[in-house]
């Protein structure tokens, strides 16, 4: 196999660039992590350190290379990173889910505020209408407790010695007898 065939395709350009810089006299050596491919296709992770020795005229006489197999270390690092990648992936996924939920909540809050505003306006309009009636108007719940008294009904209750504010939620008769 040639030098280019032995070098992993993803590492070839960096190795060639460093080699050319050494040949041009820009550097006298370099180190890099580099993958080699064996005849059987297995990838070997290495750290390679290259030093060129030059003649008196500056031309490269020869290269000295130190090659260290770091395949086991790379596998151990990948194994150690895998749970962190899984964890960080789960965190990213949950963060994305929470962002969607937060946006839904923001939309719901906005909609509720609009609804509350409309209900408030409707309530004020109803009060204006009911207060414009000259008759005494009141409403009661299904168990005969006061839920609303218009202005004229409130005035009448005051004449009768009752506080209109205390009547809301009560039967107006004091205690309500329990049903049989």
mmCIF file of the C-alpha atoms, coordinates in Angstrom:
data_MODEL
# 
_entry.id   MODEL 
# 
loop_
_atom_site.group_PDB 
_atom_site.id 
_atom_site.type_symbol 
_atom_site.label_atom_id 
_atom_site.label_alt_id 
_atom_site.label_comp_id 
_atom_site.label_asym_id 
_atom_site.label_entity_id 
_atom_site.label_seq_id 
_atom_site.pdbx_PDB_ins_code 
_atom_site.Cartn_x 
_atom_site.Cartn_y 
_atom_site.Cartn_z 
_atom_site.occupancy 
_atom_site.B_iso_or_equiv 
_atom_site.pdbx_formal_charge 
_atom_site.auth_seq_id 
_atom_site.auth_comp_id 
_atom_site.auth_asym_id 
_atom_site.auth_atom_id 
_atom_site.pdbx_PDB_model_num 
ATOM 1   C CA . UNK A 1 1   ? 0.000   0.000  0.000  1.00 0.00 ? 1   UNK A CA 1 
ATOM 2   C CA . UNK A 1 2   ? 1.181   3.537  -0.726 1.00 0.00 ? 2   UNK A CA 1 
ATOM 3   C CA . UNK A 1 3   ? 1.548   6.245  1.906  1.00 0.00 ? 3   UNK A CA 1 
ATOM 4   C CA . UNK A 1 4   ? -1.703  7.855  0.643  1.00 0.00 ? 4   UNK A CA 1 
ATOM 5   C CA . UNK A 1 5   ? -3.520  4.487  0.783  1.00 0.00 ? 5   UNK A CA 1 
ATOM 6   C CA . UNK A 1 6   ? -2.281  3.889  4.345  1.00 0.00 ? 6   UNK A CA 1 
ATOM 7   C CA . UNK A 1 7   ? -3.546  7.290  5.485  1.00 0.00 ? 7   UNK A CA 1 
ATOM 8   C CA . UNK A 1 8   ? -7.206  7.700  6.392  1.00 0.00 ? 8   UNK A CA 1 
ATOM 9   C CA . UNK A 1 9   ? -8.851  9.952  3.733  1.00 0.00 ? 9   UNK A CA 1 
ATOM 10  C CA . UNK A 1 10  ? -10.019 12.471 6.370  1.00 0.00 ? 10  UNK A CA 1 
ATOM 11  C CA . UNK A 1 11  ? -6.419  12.924 7.620  1.00 0.00 ? 11  UNK A CA 1 
ATOM 12  C CA . UNK A 1 12  ? -4.588  12.937 4.288  1.00 0.00 ? 12  UNK A CA 1 
ATOM 13  C CA . UNK A 1 13  ? -4.878  16.657 3.465  1.00 0.00 ? 13  UNK A CA 1 
ATOM 14  C CA . UNK A 1 14  ? -3.506  17.796 6.853  1.00 0.00 ? 14  UNK A CA 1 
ATOM 15  C CA . UNK A 1 15  ? -0.617  15.314 6.664  1.00 0.00 ? 15  UNK A CA 1 
ATOM 16  C CA . UNK A 1 16  ? 0.261   16.365 3.109  1.00 0.00 ? 16  UNK A CA 1 
ATOM 17  C CA . UNK A 1 17  ? 0.098   20.065 4.054  1.00 0.00 ? 17  UNK A CA 1 
ATOM 18  C CA . UNK A 1 18  ? 2.475   19.529 7.011  1.00 0.00 ? 18  UNK A CA 1 
ATOM 19  C CA . UNK A 1 19  ? 4.842   17.426 4.871  1.00 0.00 ? 19  UNK A CA 1 
ATOM 20  C CA . UNK A 1 20  ? 4.924   20.119 2.149  1.00 0.00 ? 20  UNK A CA 1 
ATOM 21  C CA . UNK A 1 21  ? 5.658   22.845 4.733  1.00 0.00 ? 21  UNK A CA 1 
ATOM 22  C CA . UNK A 1 22  ? 8.580   20.766 6.016  1.00 0.00 ? 22  UNK A CA 1 
ATOM 23  C CA . UNK A 1 23  ? 9.874   20.205 2.475  1.00 0.00 ? 23  UNK A CA 1 
ATOM 24  C CA . UNK A 1 24  ? 9.596   23.961 1.767  1.00 0.00 ? 24  UNK A CA 1 
ATOM 25  C CA . UNK A 1 25  ? 11.657  24.767 4.875  1.00 0.00 ? 25  UNK A CA 1 
ATOM 26  C CA . UNK A 1 26  ? 8.794   26.512 6.716  1.00 0.00 ? 26  UNK A CA 1 
ATOM 27  C CA . UNK A 1 27  ? 8.888   24.003 9.595  1.00 0.00 ? 27  UNK A CA 1 
ATOM 28  C CA . UNK A 1 28  ? 11.298  21.334 10.768 1.00 0.00 ? 28  UNK A CA 1 
ATOM 29  C CA . UNK A 1 29  ? 8.687   19.024 12.249 1.00 0.00 ? 29  UNK A CA 1 
ATOM 30  C CA . UNK A 1 30  ? 5.109   18.491 13.285 1.00 0.00 ? 30  UNK A CA 1 
ATOM 31  C CA . UNK A 1 31  ? 2.874   16.303 15.410 1.00 0.00 ? 31  UNK A CA 1 
ATOM 32  C CA . UNK A 1 32  ? -0.698  15.297 14.746 1.00 0.00 ? 32  UNK A CA 1 
ATOM 33  C CA . UNK A 1 33  ? -3.288  12.663 15.466 1.00 0.00 ? 33  UNK A CA 1 
ATOM 34  C CA . UNK A 1 34  ? -3.542  10.541 12.338 1.00 0.00 ? 34  UNK A CA 1 
ATOM 35  C CA . UNK A 1 35  ? -5.443  7.420  11.400 1.00 0.00 ? 35  UNK A CA 1 
ATOM 36  C CA . UNK A 1 36  ? -3.856  4.653  9.366  1.00 0.00 ? 36  UNK A CA 1 
ATOM 37  C CA . UNK A 1 37  ? -5.726  1.961  7.456  1.00 0.00 ? 37  UNK A CA 1 
ATOM 38  C CA . UNK A 1 38  ? -4.388  -1.580 7.550  1.00 0.00 ? 38  UNK A CA 1 
ATOM 39  C CA . UNK A 1 39  ? -4.616  -3.987 4.608  1.00 0.00 ? 39  UNK A CA 1 
ATOM 40  C CA . UNK A 1 40  ? -7.587  -5.673 6.300  1.00 0.00 ? 40  UNK A CA 1 
ATOM 41  C CA . UNK A 1 41  ? -9.388  -2.282 6.494  1.00 0.00 ? 41  UNK A CA 1 
ATOM 42  C CA . UNK A 1 42  ? -9.025  -1.839 10.262 1.00 0.00 ? 42  UNK A CA 1 
ATOM 43  C CA . UNK A 1 43  ? -8.401  1.776  11.317 1.00 0.00 ? 43  UNK A CA 1 
ATOM 44  C CA . UNK A 1 44  ? -5.514  2.424  13.706 1.00 0.00 ? 44  UNK A CA 1 
ATOM 45  C CA . UNK A 1 45  ? -5.516  5.711  15.654 1.00 0.00 ? 45  UNK A CA 1 
ATOM 46  C CA . UNK A 1 46  ? -2.039  7.154  16.169 1.00 0.00 ? 46  UNK A CA 1 
ATOM 47  C CA . UNK A 1 47  ? -0.146  10.185 17.244 1.00 0.00 ? 47  UNK A CA 1 
ATOM 48  C CA . UNK A 1 48  ? 2.633   10.829 14.787 1.00 0.00 ? 48  UNK A CA 1 
ATOM 49  C CA . UNK A 1 49  ? 5.593   13.113 15.427 1.00 0.00 ? 49  UNK A CA 1 
ATOM 50  C CA . UNK A 1 50  ? 7.774   13.936 12.426 1.00 0.00 ? 50  UNK A CA 1 
ATOM 51  C CA . UNK A 1 51  ? 11.153  15.690 12.473 1.00 0.00 ? 51  UNK A CA 1 
ATOM 52  C CA . UNK A 1 52  ? 13.171  16.405 9.374  1.00 0.00 ? 52  UNK A CA 1 
ATOM 53  C CA . UNK A 1 53  ? 16.947  16.531 9.447  1.00 0.00 ? 53  UNK A CA 1 
ATOM 54  C CA . UNK A 1 54  ? 18.483  18.859 6.892  1.00 0.00 ? 54  UNK A CA 1 
ATOM 55  C CA . UNK A 1 55  ? 21.748  19.024 5.023  1.00 0.00 ? 55  UNK A CA 1 
ATOM 56  C CA . UNK A 1 56  ? 23.972  22.081 5.256  1.00 0.00 ? 56  UNK A CA 1 
ATOM 57  C CA . UNK A 1 57  ? 22.224  23.610 2.247  1.00 0.00 ? 57  UNK A CA 1 
ATOM 58  C CA . UNK A 1 58  ? 18.819  23.328 4.013  1.00 0.00 ? 58  UNK A CA 1 
ATOM 59  C CA . UNK A 1 59  ? 17.469  20.510 1.860  1.00 0.00 ? 59  UNK A CA 1 
ATOM 60  C CA . UNK A 1 60  ? 15.789  17.631 3.678  1.00 0.00 ? 60  UNK A CA 1 
ATOM 61  C CA . UNK A 1 61  ? 18.255  14.786 4.237  1.00 0.00 ? 61  UNK A CA 1 
ATOM 62  C CA . UNK A 1 62  ? 15.755  12.436 5.900  1.00 0.00 ? 62  UNK A CA 1 
ATOM 63  C CA . UNK A 1 63  ? 12.733  12.299 8.202  1.00 0.00 ? 63  UNK A CA 1 
ATOM 64  C CA . UNK A 1 64  ? 12.516  10.710 11.622 1.00 0.00 ? 64  UNK A CA 1 
ATOM 65  C CA . UNK A 1 65  ? 9.033   9.613  12.598 1.00 0.00 ? 65  UNK A CA 1 
ATOM 66  C CA . UNK A 1 66  ? 7.737   8.472  15.929 1.00 0.00 ? 66  UNK A CA 1 
ATOM 67  C CA . UNK A 1 67  ? 4.432   6.683  15.782 1.00 0.00 ? 67  UNK A CA 1 
ATOM 68  C CA . UNK A 1 68  ? 2.354   5.833  18.845 1.00 0.00 ? 68  UNK A CA 1 
ATOM 69  C CA . UNK A 1 69  ? -0.738  3.612  18.622 1.00 0.00 ? 69  UNK A CA 1 
ATOM 70  C CA . UNK A 1 70  ? -3.528  5.365  20.574 1.00 0.00 ? 70  UNK A CA 1 
ATOM 71  C CA . UNK A 1 71  ? -6.432  3.208  19.367 1.00 0.00 ? 71  UNK A CA 1 
ATOM 72  C CA . UNK A 1 72  ? -7.227  1.863  22.856 1.00 0.00 ? 72  UNK A CA 1 
ATOM 73  C CA . UNK A 1 73  ? -7.171  5.380  24.323 1.00 0.00 ? 73  UNK A CA 1 
ATOM 74  C CA . UNK A 1 74  ? -9.487  6.728  21.590 1.00 0.00 ? 74  UNK A CA 1 
ATOM 75  C CA . UNK A 1 75  ? -11.944 3.867  22.162 1.00 0.00 ? 75  UNK A CA 1 
ATOM 76  C CA . UNK A 1 76  ? -11.877 4.513  25.926 1.00 0.00 ? 76  UNK A CA 1 
ATOM 77  C CA . UNK A 1 77  ? -12.483 8.234  25.354 1.00 0.00 ? 77  UNK A CA 1 
ATOM 78  C CA . UNK A 1 78  ? -15.384 7.483  23.005 1.00 0.00 ? 78  UNK A CA 1 
ATOM 79  C CA . UNK A 1 79  ? -16.869 5.076  25.549 1.00 0.00 ? 79  UNK A CA 1 
ATOM 80  C CA . UNK A 1 80  ? -16.528 7.703  28.287 1.00 0.00 ? 80  UNK A CA 1 
ATOM 81  C CA . UNK A 1 81  ? -18.080 10.426 26.062 1.00 0.00 ? 81  UNK A CA 1 
ATOM 82  C CA . UNK A 1 82  ? -21.011 8.268  24.937 1.00 0.00 ? 82  UNK A CA 1 
ATOM 83  C CA . UNK A 1 83  ? -23.004 8.615  28.198 1.00 0.00 ? 83  UNK A CA 1 
ATOM 84  C CA . UNK A 1 84  ? -22.276 12.362 28.212 1.00 0.00 ? 84  UNK A CA 1 
ATOM 85  C CA . UNK A 1 85  ? -23.479 12.631 24.613 1.00 0.00 ? 85  UNK A CA 1 
ATOM 86  C CA . UNK A 1 86  ? -26.565 10.631 25.531 1.00 0.00 ? 86  UNK A CA 1 
ATOM 87  C CA . UNK A 1 87  ? -27.132 12.838 28.569 1.00 0.00 ? 87  UNK A CA 1 
ATOM 88  C CA . UNK A 1 88  ? -26.545 16.066 26.672 1.00 0.00 ? 88  UNK A CA 1 
ATOM 89  C CA . UNK A 1 89  ? -28.822 14.813 23.904 1.00 0.00 ? 89  UNK A CA 1 
ATOM 90  C CA . UNK A 1 90  ? -31.556 14.103 26.438 1.00 0.00 ? 90  UNK A CA 1 
ATOM 91  C CA . UNK A 1 91  ? -31.041 17.549 27.993 1.00 0.00 ? 91  UNK A CA 1 
ATOM 92  C CA . UNK A 1 92  ? -31.240 19.186 24.554 1.00 0.00 ? 92  UNK A CA 1 
ATOM 93  C CA . UNK A 1 93  ? -34.374 17.203 23.695 1.00 0.00 ? 93  UNK A CA 1 
ATOM 94  C CA . UNK A 1 94  ? -36.046 18.080 27.024 1.00 0.00 ? 94  UNK A CA 1 
ATOM 95  C CA . UNK A 1 95  ? -35.040 21.737 26.626 1.00 0.00 ? 95  UNK A CA 1 
ATOM 96  C CA . UNK A 1 96  ? -36.659 21.734 23.191 1.00 0.00 ? 96  UNK A CA 1 
ATOM 97  C CA . UNK A 1 97  ? -39.816 20.141 24.607 1.00 0.00 ? 97  UNK A CA 1 
ATOM 98  C CA . UNK A 1 98  ? -39.939 22.701 27.420 1.00 0.00 ? 98  UNK A CA 1 
ATOM 99  C CA . UNK A 1 99  ? -39.526 25.541 24.924 1.00 0.00 ? 99  UNK A CA 1 
ATOM 100 C CA . UNK A 1 100 ? -42.595 24.270 23.052 1.00 0.00 ? 100 UNK A CA 1 
ATOM 101 C CA . UNK A 1 101 ? -44.569 23.964 26.305 1.00 0.00 ? 101 UNK A CA 1 
ATOM 102 C CA . UNK A 1 102 ? -43.481 27.465 27.351 1.00 0.00 ? 102 UNK A CA 1 
ATOM 103 C CA . UNK A 1 103 ? -44.639 28.878 24.025 1.00 0.00 ? 103 UNK A CA 1 
ATOM 104 C CA . UNK A 1 104 ? -47.985 27.093 24.425 1.00 0.00 ? 104 UNK A CA 1 
ATOM 105 C CA . UNK A 1 105 ? -48.317 28.525 27.947 1.00 0.00 ? 105 UNK A CA 1 
ATOM 106 C CA . UNK A 1 106 ? -47.481 32.035 26.708 1.00 0.00 ? 106 UNK A CA 1 
ATOM 107 C CA . UNK A 1 107 ? -50.175 31.699 24.043 1.00 0.00 ? 107 UNK A CA 1 
ATOM 108 C CA . UNK A 1 108 ? -52.681 30.383 26.596 1.00 0.00 ? 108 UNK A CA 1 
ATOM 109 C CA . UNK A 1 109 ? -51.902 33.235 29.019 1.00 0.00 ? 109 UNK A CA 1 
ATOM 110 C CA . UNK A 1 110 ? -52.327 35.768 26.207 1.00 0.00 ? 110 UNK A CA 1 
ATOM 111 C CA . UNK A 1 111 ? -55.649 34.186 25.229 1.00 0.00 ? 111 UNK A CA 1 
ATOM 112 C CA . UNK A 1 112 ? -56.840 34.106 28.849 1.00 0.00 ? 112 UNK A CA 1 
ATOM 113 C CA . UNK A 1 113 ? -55.969 37.791 29.306 1.00 0.00 ? 113 UNK A CA 1 
ATOM 114 C CA . UNK A 1 114 ? -57.968 38.655 26.195 1.00 0.00 ? 114 UNK A CA 1 
ATOM 115 C CA . UNK A 1 115 ? -60.885 36.556 27.451 1.00 0.00 ? 115 UNK A CA 1 
ATOM 116 C CA . UNK A 1 116 ? -60.727 38.122 30.928 1.00 0.00 ? 116 UNK A CA 1 
ATOM 117 C CA . UNK A 1 117 ? -60.710 41.574 29.368 1.00 0.00 ? 117 UNK A CA 1 
ATOM 118 C CA . UNK A 1 118 ? -63.742 40.730 27.236 1.00 0.00 ? 118 UNK A CA 1 
ATOM 119 C CA . UNK A 1 119 ? -65.561 39.204 30.217 1.00 0.00 ? 119 UNK A CA 1 
ATOM 120 C CA . UNK A 1 120 ? -64.768 42.277 32.320 1.00 0.00 ? 120 UNK A CA 1 
ATOM 121 C CA . UNK A 1 121 ? -66.152 44.544 29.605 1.00 0.00 ? 121 UNK A CA 1 
ATOM 122 C CA . UNK A 1 122 ? -69.275 42.357 29.280 1.00 0.00 ? 122 UNK A CA 1 
ATOM 123 C CA . UNK A 1 123 ? -69.754 42.408 33.064 1.00 0.00 ? 123 UNK A CA 1 
ATOM 124 C CA . UNK A 1 124 ? -69.436 46.212 33.182 1.00 0.00 ? 124 UNK A CA 1 
ATOM 125 C CA . UNK A 1 125 ? -71.895 46.548 30.274 1.00 0.00 ? 125 UNK A CA 1 
ATOM 126 C CA . UNK A 1 126 ? -74.371 44.242 32.016 1.00 0.00 ? 126 UNK A CA 1 
ATOM 127 C CA . UNK A 1 127 ? -74.080 46.255 35.246 1.00 0.00 ? 127 UNK A CA 1 
ATOM 128 C CA . UNK A 1 128 ? -74.669 49.524 33.372 1.00 0.00 ? 128 UNK A CA 1 
ATOM 129 C CA . UNK A 1 129 ? -77.767 48.001 31.757 1.00 0.00 ? 129 UNK A CA 1 
ATOM 130 C CA . UNK A 1 130 ? -79.096 46.503 34.998 1.00 0.00 ? 130 UNK A CA 1 
ATOM 131 C CA . UNK A 1 131 ? -78.417 49.706 36.949 1.00 0.00 ? 131 UNK A CA 1 
ATOM 132 C CA . UNK A 1 132 ? -80.330 51.690 34.309 1.00 0.00 ? 132 UNK A CA 1 
ATOM 133 C CA . UNK A 1 133 ? -83.445 49.647 35.088 1.00 0.00 ? 133 UNK A CA 1 
ATOM 134 C CA . UNK A 1 134 ? -85.525 51.621 37.572 1.00 0.00 ? 134 UNK A CA 1 
ATOM 135 C CA . UNK A 1 135 ? -86.798 48.425 39.183 1.00 0.00 ? 135 UNK A CA 1 
ATOM 136 C CA . UNK A 1 136 ? -84.956 46.492 41.838 1.00 0.00 ? 136 UNK A CA 1 
ATOM 137 C CA . UNK A 1 137 ? -83.124 43.640 40.140 1.00 0.00 ? 137 UNK A CA 1 
ATOM 138 C CA . UNK A 1 138 ? -81.249 40.787 41.769 1.00 0.00 ? 138 UNK A CA 1 
ATOM 139 C CA . UNK A 1 139 ? -80.110 37.311 40.759 1.00 0.00 ? 139 UNK A CA 1 
ATOM 140 C CA . UNK A 1 140 ? -79.800 34.160 42.838 1.00 0.00 ? 140 UNK A CA 1 
ATOM 141 C CA . UNK A 1 141 ? -78.018 30.853 42.385 1.00 0.00 ? 141 UNK A CA 1 
ATOM 142 C CA . UNK A 1 142 ? -79.699 27.464 42.146 1.00 0.00 ? 142 UNK A CA 1 
ATOM 143 C CA . UNK A 1 143 ? -79.644 27.210 45.981 1.00 0.00 ? 143 UNK A CA 1 
ATOM 144 C CA . UNK A 1 144 ? -81.216 30.659 46.378 1.00 0.00 ? 144 UNK A CA 1 
ATOM 145 C CA . UNK A 1 145 ? -78.096 32.600 47.327 1.00 0.00 ? 145 UNK A CA 1 
ATOM 146 C CA . UNK A 1 146 ? -77.703 36.178 46.061 1.00 0.00 ? 146 UNK A CA 1 
ATOM 147 C CA . UNK A 1 147 ? -75.225 36.507 43.194 1.00 0.00 ? 147 UNK A CA 1 
ATOM 148 C CA . UNK A 1 148 ? -76.005 40.063 42.068 1.00 0.00 ? 148 UNK A CA 1 
ATOM 149 C CA . UNK A 1 149 ? -78.016 43.126 43.146 1.00 0.00 ? 149 UNK A CA 1 
ATOM 150 C CA . UNK A 1 150 ? -78.403 46.158 40.912 1.00 0.00 ? 150 UNK A CA 1 
ATOM 151 C CA . UNK A 1 151 ? -78.054 49.683 42.308 1.00 0.00 ? 151 UNK A CA 1 
ATOM 152 C CA . UNK A 1 152 ? -81.778 50.011 43.111 1.00 0.00 ? 152 UNK A CA 1 
ATOM 153 C CA . UNK A 1 153 ? -81.907 46.607 44.870 1.00 0.00 ? 153 UNK A CA 1 
ATOM 154 C CA . UNK A 1 154 ? -78.830 47.580 46.910 1.00 0.00 ? 154 UNK A CA 1 
ATOM 155 C CA . UNK A 1 155 ? -80.508 50.863 47.919 1.00 0.00 ? 155 UNK A CA 1 
ATOM 156 C CA . UNK A 1 156 ? -83.651 48.940 48.989 1.00 0.00 ? 156 UNK A CA 1 
ATOM 157 C CA . UNK A 1 157 ? -81.564 46.483 51.060 1.00 0.00 ? 157 UNK A CA 1 
ATOM 158 C CA . UNK A 1 158 ? -79.882 49.377 52.847 1.00 0.00 ? 158 UNK A CA 1 
ATOM 159 C CA . UNK A 1 159 ? -83.368 50.824 53.660 1.00 0.00 ? 159 UNK A CA 1 
ATOM 160 C CA . UNK A 1 160 ? -84.212 47.390 55.123 1.00 0.00 ? 160 UNK A CA 1 
ATOM 161 C CA . UNK A 1 161 ? -81.037 47.551 57.263 1.00 0.00 ? 161 UNK A CA 1 
ATOM 162 C CA . UNK A 1 162 ? -79.035 44.972 55.285 1.00 0.00 ? 162 UNK A CA 1 
ATOM 163 C CA . UNK A 1 163 ? -75.521 45.488 53.920 1.00 0.00 ? 163 UNK A CA 1 
ATOM 164 C CA . UNK A 1 164 ? -75.660 44.590 50.179 1.00 0.00 ? 164 UNK A CA 1 
ATOM 165 C CA . UNK A 1 165 ? -71.995 43.520 50.157 1.00 0.00 ? 165 UNK A CA 1 
ATOM 166 C CA . UNK A 1 166 ? -72.699 40.948 52.866 1.00 0.00 ? 166 UNK A CA 1 
ATOM 167 C CA . UNK A 1 167 ? -75.719 39.571 51.003 1.00 0.00 ? 167 UNK A CA 1 
ATOM 168 C CA . UNK A 1 168 ? -73.739 38.277 48.002 1.00 0.00 ? 168 UNK A CA 1 
ATOM 169 C CA . UNK A 1 169 ? -73.284 34.547 48.587 1.00 0.00 ? 169 UNK A CA 1 
ATOM 170 C CA . UNK A 1 170 ? -75.952 34.405 51.308 1.00 0.00 ? 170 UNK A CA 1 
ATOM 171 C CA . UNK A 1 171 ? -79.641 33.652 51.246 1.00 0.00 ? 171 UNK A CA 1 
ATOM 172 C CA . UNK A 1 172 ? -80.425 36.990 52.836 1.00 0.00 ? 172 UNK A CA 1 
ATOM 173 C CA . UNK A 1 173 ? -82.260 35.209 55.598 1.00 0.00 ? 173 UNK A CA 1 
ATOM 174 C CA . UNK A 1 174 ? -79.322 34.495 57.882 1.00 0.00 ? 174 UNK A CA 1 
ATOM 175 C CA . UNK A 1 175 ? -78.513 30.813 58.089 1.00 0.00 ? 175 UNK A CA 1 
ATOM 176 C CA . UNK A 1 176 ? -79.904 28.622 55.372 1.00 0.00 ? 176 UNK A CA 1 
ATOM 177 C CA . UNK A 1 177 ? -81.654 25.509 56.725 1.00 0.00 ? 177 UNK A CA 1 
ATOM 178 C CA . UNK A 1 178 ? -80.226 22.208 55.589 1.00 0.00 ? 178 UNK A CA 1 
ATOM 179 C CA . UNK A 1 179 ? -82.265 20.347 53.050 1.00 0.00 ? 179 UNK A CA 1 
ATOM 180 C CA . UNK A 1 180 ? -83.786 17.069 54.137 1.00 0.00 ? 180 UNK A CA 1 
# 
